[in-house]
Amino acid sequence: MIWQMRTTLDIDDDLMERLIERHRDLSKTEAIETAIRCYLQRDAADRLRALAGQLDVEDVSAELRRADRTT
């Protein structure tokens, strides 16, 4: 099931025009959804990069390869 939300937004005309110019083949809704998805993807990557060096990761790849050879 797909949920959709109707929302009224006040978006700067120049900003909207620039977005539509870059995505001429999309409707306004599709262009805004694409922009939001891109923002969320970039934000997720930034958050992941911020975690670099903060987690201890044990490399068990050699152990897994050894176990794989014996089975």
PDB file of N, CA, C and O in Angstrom, chain B, residues numbered from 101:
ATOM      1  N   MET B 101       0.843  -1.172   0.000  1.00  0.00           N
ATOM      2  CA  MET B 101       0.000   0.000   0.000  1.00  0.00           C
ATOM      3  C   MET B 101       0.891   1.238   0.000  1.00  0.00           C
ATOM      4  O   MET B 101       1.829   1.327   0.792  1.00  0.00           O
ATOM      5  N   ILE B 102       0.611   2.170  -0.862  1.00  0.00           N
ATOM      6  CA  ILE B 102       1.378   3.405  -0.958  1.00  0.00           C
ATOM      7  C   ILE B 102       0.597   4.527  -0.305  1.00  0.00           C
ATOM      8  O   ILE B 102      -0.567   4.765  -0.629  1.00  0.00           O
ATOM      9  N   TRP B 103       1.245   5.206   0.610  1.00  0.00           N
ATOM     10  CA  TRP B 103       0.621   6.338   1.286  1.00  0.00           C
ATOM     11  C   TRP B 103       1.121   7.617   0.644  1.00  0.00           C
ATOM     12  O   TRP B 103       2.317   7.781   0.403  1.00  0.00           O
ATOM     13  N   GLN B 104       0.215   8.500   0.376  1.00  0.00           N
ATOM     14  CA  GLN B 104       0.587   9.797  -0.167  1.00  0.00           C
ATOM     15  C   GLN B 104       0.025  10.878   0.731  1.00  0.00           C
ATOM     16  O   GLN B 104      -1.062  10.744   1.292  1.00  0.00           O
ATOM     17  N   MET B 105       0.787  11.951   0.855  1.00  0.00           N
ATOM     18  CA  MET B 105       0.368  13.059   1.696  1.00  0.00           C
ATOM     19  C   MET B 105       0.288  14.315   0.836  1.00  0.00           C
ATOM     20  O   MET B 105       1.246  14.657   0.142  1.00  0.00           O
ATOM     21  N   ARG B 106      -0.807  14.974   0.878  1.00  0.00           N
ATOM     22  CA  ARG B 106      -0.965  16.238   0.165  1.00  0.00           C
ATOM     23  C   ARG B 106      -0.512  17.338   1.127  1.00  0.00           C
ATOM     24  O   ARG B 106      -0.993  17.438   2.255  1.00  0.00           O
ATOM     25  N   THR B 107       0.422  18.155   0.650  1.00  0.00           N
ATOM     26  CA  THR B 107       1.001  19.198   1.477  1.00  0.00           C
ATOM     27  C   THR B 107       1.083  20.494   0.682  1.00  0.00           C
ATOM     28  O   THR B 107       1.420  20.482  -0.501  1.00  0.00           O
ATOM     29  N   THR B 108       0.781  21.583   1.320  1.00  0.00           N
ATOM     30  CA  THR B 108       0.930  22.891   0.701  1.00  0.00           C
ATOM     31  C   THR B 108       2.237  23.497   1.189  1.00  0.00           C
ATOM     32  O   THR B 108       2.480  23.598   2.392  1.00  0.00           O
ATOM     33  N   LEU B 109       3.083  23.903   0.230  1.00  0.00           N
ATOM     34  CA  LEU B 109       4.380  24.471   0.579  1.00  0.00           C
ATOM     35  C   LEU B 109       4.540  25.838  -0.076  1.00  0.00           C
ATOM     36  O   LEU B 109       4.065  26.065  -1.189  1.00  0.00           O
ATOM     37  N   ASP B 110       5.205  26.734   0.619  1.00  0.00           N
ATOM     38  CA  ASP B 110       5.596  28.020   0.040  1.00  0.00           C
ATOM     39  C   ASP B 110       7.064  27.899  -0.332  1.00  0.00           C
ATOM     40  O   ASP B 110       7.945  27.988   0.524  1.00  0.00           O
ATOM     41  N   ILE B 111       7.318  27.695  -1.623  1.00  0.00           N
ATOM     42  CA  ILE B 111       8.683  27.509  -2.105  1.00  0.00           C
ATOM     43  C   ILE B 111       9.076  28.727  -2.925  1.00  0.00           C
ATOM     44  O   ILE B 111       8.304  29.204  -3.757  1.00  0.00           O
ATOM     45  N   ASP B 112      10.266  29.218  -2.688  1.00  0.00           N
ATOM     46  CA  ASP B 112      10.794  30.353  -3.424  1.00  0.00           C
ATOM     47  C   ASP B 112      10.677  30.084  -4.923  1.00  0.00           C
ATOM     48  O   ASP B 112      11.108  29.038  -5.408  1.00  0.00           O
ATOM     49  N   ASP B 113      10.096  31.030  -5.649  1.00  0.00           N
ATOM     50  CA  ASP B 113       9.863  30.861  -7.088  1.00  0.00           C
ATOM     51  C   ASP B 113      11.150  30.599  -7.854  1.00  0.00           C
ATOM     52  O   ASP B 113      11.177  29.736  -8.732  1.00  0.00           O
ATOM     53  N   ASP B 114      12.223  31.331  -7.538  1.00  0.00           N
ATOM     54  CA  ASP B 114      13.492  31.149  -8.229  1.00  0.00           C
ATOM     55  C   ASP B 114      14.048  29.748  -7.986  1.00  0.00           C
ATOM     56  O   ASP B 114      14.566  29.109  -8.902  1.00  0.00           O
ATOM     57  N   LEU B 115      13.936  29.284  -6.751  1.00  0.00           N
ATOM     58  CA  LEU B 115      14.410  27.948  -6.404  1.00  0.00           C
ATOM     59  C   LEU B 115      13.631  26.872  -7.163  1.00  0.00           C
ATOM     60  O   LEU B 115      14.210  25.918  -7.682  1.00  0.00           O
ATOM     61  N   MET B 116      12.334  27.040  -7.214  1.00  0.00           N
ATOM     62  CA  MET B 116      11.490  26.078  -7.926  1.00  0.00           C
ATOM     63  C   MET B 116      11.789  26.098  -9.418  1.00  0.00           C
ATOM     64  O   MET B 116      11.851  25.047 -10.056  1.00  0.00           O
ATOM     65  N   GLU B 117      11.973  27.277  -9.969  1.00  0.00           N
ATOM     66  CA  GLU B 117      12.274  27.418 -11.392  1.00  0.00           C
ATOM     67  C   GLU B 117      13.595  26.728 -11.738  1.00  0.00           C
ATOM     68  O   GLU B 117      13.698  26.047 -12.758  1.00  0.00           O
ATOM     69  N   ARG B 118      14.609  26.910 -10.876  1.00  0.00           N
ATOM     70  CA  ARG B 118      15.903  26.266 -11.112  1.00  0.00           C
ATOM     71  C   ARG B 118      15.792  24.751 -11.034  1.00  0.00           C
ATOM     72  O   ARG B 118      16.443  24.038 -11.798  1.00  0.00           O
ATOM     73  N   LEU B 119      14.970  24.259 -10.115  1.00  0.00           N
ATOM     74  CA  LEU B 119      14.774  22.818  -9.997  1.00  0.00           C
ATOM     75  C   LEU B 119      14.100  22.262 -11.246  1.00  0.00           C
ATOM     76  O   LEU B 119      14.531  21.239 -11.779  1.00  0.00           O
ATOM     77  N   ILE B 120      13.065  22.913 -11.708  1.00  0.00           N
ATOM     78  CA  ILE B 120      12.330  22.472 -12.896  1.00  0.00           C
ATOM     79  C   ILE B 120      13.226  22.539 -14.137  1.00  0.00           C
ATOM     80  O   ILE B 120      13.135  21.674 -15.007  1.00  0.00           O
ATOM     81  N   GLU B 121      14.094  23.561 -14.228  1.00  0.00           N
ATOM     82  CA  GLU B 121      15.013  23.660 -15.364  1.00  0.00           C
ATOM     83  C   GLU B 121      15.952  22.459 -15.429  1.00  0.00           C
ATOM     84  O   GLU B 121      16.311  22.011 -16.518  1.00  0.00           O
ATOM     85  N   ARG B 122      16.344  21.947 -14.293  1.00  0.00           N
ATOM     86  CA  ARG B 122      17.255  20.794 -14.252  1.00  0.00           C
ATOM     87  C   ARG B 122      16.538  19.480 -14.490  1.00  0.00           C
ATOM     88  O   ARG B 122      17.164  18.485 -14.853  1.00  0.00           O
ATOM     89  N   HIS B 123      15.236  19.472 -14.289  1.00  0.00           N
ATOM     90  CA  HIS B 123      14.449  18.241 -14.428  1.00  0.00           C
ATOM     91  C   HIS B 123      13.235  18.517 -15.307  1.00  0.00           C
ATOM     92  O   HIS B 123      12.098  18.350 -14.867  1.00  0.00           O
ATOM     93  N   ARG B 124      13.467  18.934 -16.530  1.00  0.00           N
ATOM     94  CA  ARG B 124      12.397  19.318 -17.451  1.00  0.00           C
ATOM     95  C   ARG B 124      11.434  18.168 -17.760  1.00  0.00           C
ATOM     96  O   ARG B 124      10.269  18.404 -18.081  1.00  0.00           O
ATOM     97  N   ASP B 125      11.913  16.933 -17.666  1.00  0.00           N
ATOM     98  CA  ASP B 125      11.074  15.785 -17.998  1.00  0.00           C
ATOM     99  C   ASP B 125      10.192  15.338 -16.831  1.00  0.00           C
ATOM    100  O   ASP B 125       9.393  14.414 -16.981  1.00  0.00           O
ATOM    101  N   LEU B 126      10.330  15.985 -15.674  1.00  0.00           N
ATOM    102  CA  LEU B 126       9.557  15.598 -14.497  1.00  0.00           C
ATOM    103  C   LEU B 126       8.495  16.648 -14.170  1.00  0.00           C
ATOM    104  O   LEU B 126       8.642  17.828 -14.489  1.00  0.00           O
ATOM    105  N   SER B 127       7.432  16.188 -13.532  1.00  0.00           N
ATOM    106  CA  SER B 127       6.439  17.134 -13.014  1.00  0.00           C
ATOM    107  C   SER B 127       7.050  17.832 -11.796  1.00  0.00           C
ATOM    108  O   SER B 127       8.107  17.428 -11.311  1.00  0.00           O
ATOM    109  N   LYS B 128       6.385  18.874 -11.308  1.00  0.00           N
ATOM    110  CA  LYS B 128       6.882  19.565 -10.120  1.00  0.00           C
ATOM    111  C   LYS B 128       6.965  18.597  -8.935  1.00  0.00           C
ATOM    112  O   LYS B 128       7.942  18.595  -8.186  1.00  0.00           O
ATOM    113  N   THR B 129       5.934  17.787  -8.784  1.00  0.00           N
ATOM    114  CA  THR B 129       5.915  16.821  -7.682  1.00  0.00           C
ATOM    115  C   THR B 129       7.082  15.854  -7.800  1.00  0.00           C
ATOM    116  O   THR B 129       7.788  15.601  -6.824  1.00  0.00           O
ATOM    117  N   GLU B 130       7.285  15.310  -9.008  1.00  0.00           N
ATOM    118  CA  GLU B 130       8.385  14.364  -9.210  1.00  0.00           C
ATOM    119  C   GLU B 130       9.738  15.032  -8.973  1.00  0.00           C
ATOM    120  O   GLU B 130      10.637  14.421  -8.396  1.00  0.00           O
ATOM    121  N   ALA B 131       9.887  16.273  -9.412  1.00  0.00           N
ATOM    122  CA  ALA B 131      11.146  16.995  -9.220  1.00  0.00           C
ATOM    123  C   ALA B 131      11.422  17.222  -7.734  1.00  0.00           C
ATOM    124  O   ALA B 131      12.550  17.043  -7.274  1.00  0.00           O
ATOM    125  N   ILE B 132      10.406  17.610  -6.998  1.00  0.00           N
ATOM    126  CA  ILE B 132      10.573  17.838  -5.557  1.00  0.00           C
ATOM    127  C   ILE B 132      10.875  16.522  -4.845  1.00  0.00           C
ATOM    128  O   ILE B 132      11.747  16.476  -3.977  1.00  0.00           O
ATOM    129  N   GLU B 133      10.164  15.453  -5.205  1.00  0.00           N
ATOM    130  CA  GLU B 133      10.421  14.147  -4.598  1.00  0.00           C
ATOM    131  C   GLU B 133      11.845  13.690  -4.898  1.00  0.00           C
ATOM    132  O   GLU B 133      12.517  13.144  -4.023  1.00  0.00           O
ATOM    133  N   THR B 134      12.309  13.909  -6.124  1.00  0.00           N
ATOM    134  CA  THR B 134      13.680  13.550  -6.493  1.00  0.00           C
ATOM    135  C   THR B 134      14.683  14.342  -5.664  1.00  0.00           C
ATOM    136  O   THR B 134      15.669  13.790  -5.176  1.00  0.00           O
ATOM    137  N   ALA B 135      14.427  15.629  -5.508  1.00  0.00           N
ATOM    138  CA  ALA B 135      15.320  16.476  -4.714  1.00  0.00           C
ATOM    139  C   ALA B 135      15.360  16.020  -3.260  1.00  0.00           C
ATOM    140  O   ALA B 135      16.429  15.991  -2.650  1.00  0.00           O
ATOM    141  N   ILE B 136      14.215  15.667  -2.704  1.00  0.00           N
ATOM    142  CA  ILE B 136      14.168  15.202  -1.316  1.00  0.00           C
ATOM    143  C   ILE B 136      14.918  13.885  -1.180  1.00  0.00           C
ATOM    144  O   ILE B 136      15.685  13.701  -0.235  1.00  0.00           O
ATOM    145  N   ARG B 137      14.698  12.957  -2.129  1.00  0.00           N
ATOM    146  CA  ARG B 137      15.420  11.671  -2.088  1.00  0.00           C
ATOM    147  C   ARG B 137      16.930  11.891  -2.147  1.00  0.00           C
ATOM    148  O   ARG B 137      17.680  11.281  -1.384  1.00  0.00           O
ATOM    149  N   CYS B 138      17.373  12.762  -3.053  1.00  0.00           N
ATOM    150  CA  CYS B 138      18.807  13.056  -3.176  1.00  0.00           C
ATOM    151  C   CYS B 138      19.360  13.632  -1.881  1.00  0.00           C
ATOM    152  O   CYS B 138      20.442  13.251  -1.433  1.00  0.00           O
ATOM    153  N   TYR B 139      18.611  14.552  -1.286  1.00  0.00           N
ATOM    154  CA  TYR B 139      19.043  15.131  -0.018  1.00  0.00           C
ATOM    155  C   TYR B 139      19.175  14.049   1.058  1.00  0.00           C
ATOM    156  O   TYR B 139      20.174  14.003   1.777  1.00  0.00           O
ATOM    157  N   LEU B 140      18.175  13.189   1.165  1.00  0.00           N
ATOM    158  CA  LEU B 140      18.193  12.151   2.192  1.00  0.00           C
ATOM    159  C   LEU B 140      19.331  11.158   1.973  1.00  0.00           C
ATOM    160  O   LEU B 140      19.949  10.704   2.936  1.00  0.00           O
ATOM    161  N   GLN B 141      19.615  10.814   0.706  1.00  0.00           N
ATOM    162  CA  GLN B 141      20.729   9.916   0.413  1.00  0.00           C
ATOM    163  C   GLN B 141      22.057  10.554   0.800  1.00  0.00           C
ATOM    164  O   GLN B 141      22.906   9.913   1.420  1.00  0.00           O
ATOM    165  N   ARG B 142      22.230  11.820   0.430  1.00  0.00           N
ATOM    166  CA  ARG B 142      23.475  12.507   0.769  1.00  0.00           C
ATOM    167  C   ARG B 142      23.616  12.641   2.279  1.00  0.00           C
ATOM    168  O   ARG B 142      24.705  12.451   2.821  1.00  0.00           O
ATOM    169  N   ASP B 143      22.523  12.967   2.960  1.00  0.00           N
ATOM    170  CA  ASP B 143      22.557  13.107   4.411  1.00  0.00           C
ATOM    171  C   ASP B 143      22.907  11.775   5.080  1.00  0.00           C
ATOM    172  O   ASP B 143      23.672  11.744   6.044  1.00  0.00           O
ATOM    173  N   ALA B 144      22.347  10.678   4.569  1.00  0.00           N
ATOM    174  CA  ALA B 144      22.656   9.362   5.130  1.00  0.00           C
ATOM    175  C   ALA B 144      24.137   9.038   4.949  1.00  0.00           C
ATOM    176  O   ALA B 144      24.778   8.517   5.862  1.00  0.00           O
ATOM    177  N   ALA B 145      24.678   9.346   3.772  1.00  0.00           N
ATOM    178  CA  ALA B 145      26.101   9.101   3.520  1.00  0.00           C
ATOM    179  C   ALA B 145      26.965   9.970   4.430  1.00  0.00           C
ATOM    180  O   ALA B 145      27.974   9.502   4.958  1.00  0.00           O
ATOM    181  N   ASP B 146      26.580  11.227   4.617  1.00  0.00           N
ATOM    182  CA  ASP B 146      27.327  12.122   5.512  1.00  0.00           C
ATOM    183  C   ASP B 146      27.313  11.593   6.943  1.00  0.00           C
ATOM    184  O   ASP B 146      28.335  11.622   7.629  1.00  0.00           O
ATOM    185  N   ARG B 147      26.169  11.116   7.385  1.00  0.00           N
ATOM    186  CA  ARG B 147      26.064  10.581   8.746  1.00  0.00           C
ATOM    187  C   ARG B 147      26.930   9.331   8.902  1.00  0.00           C
ATOM    188  O   ARG B 147      27.568   9.132   9.936  1.00  0.00           O
ATOM    189  N   LEU B 148      26.945   8.497   7.871  1.00  0.00           N
ATOM    190  CA  LEU B 148      27.761   7.292   7.912  1.00  0.00           C
ATOM    191  C   LEU B 148      29.241   7.656   7.951  1.00  0.00           C
ATOM    192  O   LEU B 148      30.008   7.062   8.709  1.00  0.00           O
ATOM    193  N   ARG B 149      29.646   8.636   7.133  1.00  0.00           N
ATOM    194  CA  ARG B 149      31.043   9.084   7.151  1.00  0.00           C
ATOM    195  C   ARG B 149      31.422   9.654   8.517  1.00  0.00           C
ATOM    196  O   ARG B 149      32.557   9.490   8.966  1.00  0.00           O
ATOM    197  N   ALA B 150      30.492  10.312   9.166  1.00  0.00           N
ATOM    198  CA  ALA B 150      30.763  10.887  10.487  1.00  0.00           C
ATOM    199  C   ALA B 150      31.047   9.806  11.522  1.00  0.00           C
ATOM    200  O   ALA B 150      31.697  10.069  12.533  1.00  0.00           O
ATOM    201  N   LEU B 151      30.565   8.602  11.275  1.00  0.00           N
ATOM    202  CA  LEU B 151      30.811   7.498  12.200  1.00  0.00           C
ATOM    203  C   LEU B 151      32.181   6.858  12.002  1.00  0.00           C
ATOM    204  O   LEU B 151      32.605   6.034  12.813  1.00  0.00           O
ATOM    205  N   ALA B 152      32.876   7.233  10.928  1.00  0.00           N
ATOM    206  CA  ALA B 152      34.176   6.628  10.629  1.00  0.00           C
ATOM    207  C   ALA B 152      35.110   6.757  11.826  1.00  0.00           C
ATOM    208  O   ALA B 152      35.287   7.839  12.385  1.00  0.00           O
ATOM    209  N   GLY B 153      35.699   5.634  12.203  1.00  0.00           N
ATOM    210  CA  GLY B 153      36.635   5.617  13.317  1.00  0.00           C
ATOM    211  C   GLY B 153      35.980   5.532  14.674  1.00  0.00           C
ATOM    212  O   GLY B 153      36.677   5.465  15.686  1.00  0.00           O
ATOM    213  N   GLN B 154      34.674   5.531  14.727  1.00  0.00           N
ATOM    214  CA  GLN B 154      33.985   5.490  16.014  1.00  0.00           C
ATOM    215  C   GLN B 154      33.508   4.091  16.387  1.00  0.00           C
ATOM    216  O   GLN B 154      33.041   3.869  17.504  1.00  0.00           O
ATOM    217  N   LEU B 155      33.625   3.153  15.459  1.00  0.00           N
ATOM    218  CA  LEU B 155      33.188   1.792  15.723  1.00  0.00           C
ATOM    219  C   LEU B 155      34.361   0.841  15.592  1.00  0.00           C
ATOM    220  O   LEU B 155      35.161   0.974  14.666  1.00  0.00           O
ATOM    221  N   ASP B 156      34.481  -0.117  16.501  1.00  0.00           N
ATOM    222  CA  ASP B 156      35.493  -1.156  16.384  1.00  0.00           C
ATOM    223  C   ASP B 156      34.893  -2.294  15.576  1.00  0.00           C
ATOM    224  O   ASP B 156      33.837  -2.829  15.911  1.00  0.00           O
ATOM    225  N   VAL B 157      35.587  -2.650  14.509  1.00  0.00           N
ATOM    226  CA  VAL B 157      35.123  -3.721  13.640  1.00  0.00           C
ATOM    227  C   VAL B 157      36.176  -4.819  13.647  1.00  0.00           C
ATOM    228  O   VAL B 157      37.349  -4.579  13.361  1.00  0.00           O
ATOM    229  N   GLU B 158      35.745  -6.006  13.973  1.00  0.00           N
ATOM    230  CA  GLU B 158      36.659  -7.141  14.001  1.00  0.00           C
ATOM    231  C   GLU B 158      36.656  -7.798  12.624  1.00  0.00           C
ATOM    232  O   GLU B 158      35.604  -8.180  12.109  1.00  0.00           O
ATOM    233  N   ASP B 159      37.831  -7.923  12.040  1.00  0.00           N
ATOM    234  CA  ASP B 159      37.965  -8.545  10.728  1.00  0.00           C
ATOM    235  C   ASP B 159      37.997 -10.057  10.899  1.00  0.00           C
ATOM    236  O   ASP B 159      38.989 -10.613  11.370  1.00  0.00           O
ATOM    237  N   VAL B 160      36.917 -10.717  10.518  1.00  0.00           N
ATOM    238  CA  VAL B 160      36.822 -12.173  10.638  1.00  0.00           C
ATOM    239  C   VAL B 160      36.857 -12.841   9.272  1.00  0.00           C
ATOM    240  O   VAL B 160      36.519 -14.017   9.142  1.00  0.00           O
ATOM    241  N   SER B 161      37.266 -12.091   8.252  1.00  0.00           N
ATOM    242  CA  SER B 161      37.240 -12.634   6.897  1.00  0.00           C
ATOM    243  C   SER B 161      38.155 -13.839   6.739  1.00  0.00           C
ATOM    244  O   SER B 161      37.774 -14.811   6.086  1.00  0.00           O
ATOM    245  N   ALA B 162      39.358 -13.804   7.320  1.00  0.00           N
ATOM    246  CA  ALA B 162      40.281 -14.945   7.213  1.00  0.00           C
ATOM    247  C   ALA B 162      39.681 -16.173   7.892  1.00  0.00           C
ATOM    248  O   ALA B 162      39.767 -17.285   7.373  1.00  0.00           O
ATOM    249  N   GLU B 163      39.085 -15.964   9.034  1.00  0.00           N
ATOM    250  CA  GLU B 163      38.448 -17.069   9.761  1.00  0.00           C
ATOM    251  C   GLU B 163      37.294 -17.663   8.943  1.00  0.00           C
ATOM    252  O   GLU B 163      37.138 -18.883   8.894  1.00  0.00           O
ATOM    253  N   LEU B 164      36.498 -16.823   8.310  1.00  0.00           N
ATOM    254  CA  LEU B 164      35.393 -17.300   7.498  1.00  0.00           C
ATOM    255  C   LEU B 164      35.901 -18.056   6.262  1.00  0.00           C
ATOM    256  O   LEU B 164      35.320 -19.069   5.872  1.00  0.00           O
ATOM    257  N   ARG B 165      36.982 -17.563   5.650  1.00  0.00           N
ATOM    258  CA  ARG B 165      37.548 -18.280   4.505  1.00  0.00           C
ATOM    259  C   ARG B 165      38.054 -19.655   4.912  1.00  0.00           C
ATOM    260  O   ARG B 165      37.855 -20.634   4.194  1.00  0.00           O
ATOM    261  N   ARG B 166      38.724 -19.727   6.093  1.00  0.00           N
ATOM    262  CA  ARG B 166      39.208 -21.024   6.593  1.00  0.00           C
ATOM    263  C   ARG B 166      38.035 -21.971   6.832  1.00  0.00           C
ATOM    264  O   ARG B 166      38.091 -23.140   6.451  1.00  0.00           O
ATOM    265  N   ALA B 167      36.995 -21.480   7.448  1.00  0.00           N
ATOM    266  CA  ALA B 167      35.825 -22.309   7.740  1.00  0.00           C
ATOM    267  C   ALA B 167      35.152 -22.748   6.439  1.00  0.00           C
ATOM    268  O   ALA B 167      34.649 -23.868   6.353  1.00  0.00           O
ATOM    269  N   ASP B 168      35.137 -21.892   5.443  1.00  0.00           N
ATOM    270  CA  ASP B 168      34.513 -22.214   4.162  1.00  0.00           C
ATOM    271  C   ASP B 168      35.261 -23.318   3.449  1.00  0.00           C
ATOM    272  O   ASP B 168      34.651 -24.145   2.772  1.00  0.00           O
ATOM    273  N   ARG B 169      36.569 -23.342   3.590  1.00  0.00           N
ATOM    274  CA  ARG B 169      37.399 -24.372   2.929  1.00  0.00           C
ATOM    275  C   ARG B 169      37.208 -25.748   3.557  1.00  0.00           C
ATOM    276  O   ARG B 169      37.421 -26.770   2.904  1.00  0.00           O
ATOM    277  N   THR B 170      36.805 -25.769   4.826  1.00  0.00           N
ATOM    278  CA  THR B 170      36.670 -27.060   5.517  1.00  0.00           C
ATOM    279  C   THR B 170      35.271 -27.644   5.392  1.00  0.00           C
ATOM    280  O   THR B 170      35.045 -28.789   5.783  1.00  0.00           O
ATOM    281  N   THR B 171      34.343 -26.889   4.862  1.00  0.00           N
ATOM    282  CA  THR B 171      32.986 -27.428   4.759  1.00  0.00           C
ATOM    283  C   THR B 171      32.680 -27.887   3.363  1.00  0.00           C
ATOM    284  O   THR B 171      31.578 -28.369   3.099  1.00  0.00           O
TER     285      THR B 171
END
